[in-house]
């Protein structure tokens, strides 16, 4: 199908899917259904149409027993979106169509979207900026040295929390001593905050540690050497077992688990 034909037949929802994929790197059918608030079947039909139009590509791993298709925008799809943005006078996102997926999307963004859908009127992910847009937002506040994975505004029961999120990638390097796994790479998560006296305009900085040992190390480091912004820590396992707005976030001073909305109190 030619580009012009595809563009003429793109519905607003398909434009949204294309835009989502260009900003977040890749997504499954379930991810798209959640973001667009449609059924899985509707998301599948739209993704199939976009794939047949040459605007997205899909692949799945032979090792994945669920045989899940993962979709990414093609160069043609990115160019179609770029042309539409330019024609309408809207800004073109950096690295359009060439972004790697962010772990913050799966761990925080998509679960918070689902919480919002399950609790209309009580909870809402009011804003979410992907990694590139977060970097641009930080530069606007003269905080270019920070490298956050995402930025969001969470509303719950009349309370509001603006936050930054950092995801711990785990130990750095292939050959690393067992005793170093608890600490390797952790200092890099906080380096930017230790290099500036400028206030960070958020209510909390969320850090998602790879495991419980690394979480404990982070909390201990923050007790010894506190930072100006409020730091709240959890683990990937906790976010896989609980909703991210539940009592899963720990503060260095007492280690008590708090709800996301309570961090802004």
N, C-alpha and C positions, 0 to 999 in steps of 0.2 A: 504494500500500500504506500503510495507516495506521501511525502510530508504534508503537502497542501491538503490532500484529502483527509489525512489524519487530523490535522489541525481543525478543519471544518467540522469534524465529527467528534471532537473532544468535548465532553460534557464538563460542567464545573467540577464534578466529583473526580473525573479523570485528570483534570488539571491539578487538583489538590493532591492526588496520588503521585503524579509526576513531580510536583514540587516537593513533596515529602521525601521521595526517594533521592532527589538531588541534594537535599540538605542532610539526610541521615545515612546515606551510603547504601544500605540494603535493608530489606524488610521481608517478613513472611506474609502470607495471606492473612493470618490472624492479626498481625501487627496493623496491617492496612485496614482491616475491618474495625479494629478498635479505634484507630485515629479518625476514621471517617464516620464512625458510629453507624455502620451498616452490618448486615449479616455476612457471615463468612462466604456464602454462595455469591452474594453481590460483589464482594471484594474479589473473589476468584474470577468472576466474569469480566470485571473491569481490567484486572491484571492480564488475563488471557487476551483481551482485545488489544491492550497496549503492547503486549509481547508480539502478537501477530502483525501489529502496525510497525514493528521495528523500533519502538520507542523505549522498551525495556527488554532486558535479557534475564534469563533465569538459569539457575543451576542448583544441584543438590549433591550432597556428599554420598558416596557409596557406603561410607561407614555409618551414616545416619539411618537408624532402623525405622524412623518415622517417615522417611522419604520426603521431608519437607522441602518445598521449592523456596529458594531465596531470590528475590528480585532486585535488580539494580538498573538504573537508567543507562541507556546507551548514549553514544556520542550524538546520534541523531536526535534522541529524546532531549538531551541537554541543550542542543542547538535550537530545537523547537521552543523550549521554555525560555531560552535566552532571548529569542526573537520576540516572543510575546511580552516579556518584561520590558525590553527596550522600547517596543512600540507603544506601550502604555505608560512609559515614563517612570517605571518602578526600578529600584536598584537591582543589579544582578549580583547574587551571592558569590562570595569568593570560592574558587575551586568548584564551580558549578559542575555537578556530575562526576567529580573526581574525589569525592570524600570517602575515607574509610569509615566503616561503622564504629560508633562510639559505645563502649560498654555502659556508659551512663544512661544511654537510651533504654537498654534492656533492664537495667537494674533499678532505674528511678523514673524516667520519663513515661514509659509505657504503663508501669504499674500505677503511677499517680493518675494517669488518664483513666485507667479502669476504675480506680477508687472514685473519681469524679463521676463516672457514668453510673456507678452503683449507689451513689449518695447525692442525687441532684438537689440543689438548694442548700446542702450542708458543706460540700467539699468542691473545690475547683482548682485545677492547675491553671491559674490565670495567665501565666506566661511561661514559655520555655525557650531558651536560646541554645542552639547546638554549639559545638566547640568553637567553630569559626566566628559565629556571631558573639559568643561570650568573649573571645579575645578582643574583638572590635569594641565591645561594651567596656571592657577593662581599660583599653587604651584611651577611651574617652574620659575616663576618670584618672588618668595618669598612673595606671597600675599595669603597665605593659609587661612588667616582670613576672606577673602571675600567669600561670598556665592551667586554668580550670577546664574541666570537661563539660561543664554546663552551668547554666544560670536559670533560676526559676522563681516564680512567685506563687506561693501556696496559700489558699484561703480555706479556712475551716471554722465553722461555728462562729463567724464574726471576727476571727483573728486572721492576721496576715503575716506571712514570713517570706522575706526575700532571702534567697540563699545562693551560694556557689557550691558546686560539688566537684570533688576530686576522687578518682578511682585508683586505688593501689594496684599496680600491674604485677606485683610480686617481686621476688628476688631478681636482682640484675645480674646477668651473665649466666652462661651455661654451666661452667665449672665453679661451684661455690661450696664452701664448707658448710656442713649441716648446722653448725653453731651460728653461722652468719645469716641464715635464712629468715630469722625473726626480724632482722634490722636492715638487711640490704635493700636499698632503694627508698626507704621510708623518709629519709631526710629531705629528699628531693620534693616531696609533696608539700613541705612547709617552708622551703628555702625562700621563696618569693616574699612570704609574709615577714620573714626575719630581716629582709633587706630594705624594708620601707617603714617609715613612721606615719605614712599617710593612712588615714582611716579608710577601711574597706566598707563601702556603702551597702552592707547586707546585715541581716539579723543573725545569720549563722553561716559558717563554712562547714559543709558536710564532707566527711571523709569515709569512703567505703574501703575497709581493709580486706585483704584477700582471705585472711583467716583469723581465728581467735587469738593466737599467739602474737600476730602482728598488731592486732587491735590493742592488746594489753601493752605492747611496747610503745605504741603511739600515745596512749593515755599516760603512761609513766613518763615519757619524754615531755609531754605537755605540762605535767605537774612540776617537773624539775625546771622547765624553761617555758613559762606561759607565753601565749601570744595575745596580742591586743584584740583581734576578733574572737568571737565565741566559736569554738571548735566542737563539733559533735561527731562521734565516731560510731560506726557499726560495721558489720561484716557482710560479705556476699551471702553467706549461709543464712543469716538472719533475714535478709531481704528476699531470699527464696522461700522462706518458711512463713513470713508475715507480710502484711501490707506495709509499705514504706512510711505511712503516716501513723503507724502504731508505736508502741513503746519499745523502740529498737535503738534509739539514739542515746549514746552515753556521753556525759561531760567529764572532763578530766578531774574536776574538783571533788566529785563525789561518786562517780561511776554509776549513778542511778539511771535506769532506762527511762527515757522521756518520749512523748509523742512529738511528731514533727511540729505541730502547731504550737506546742508549749515552749519550743526553743526561742520563740520570739517574745515570750512573756517577760 
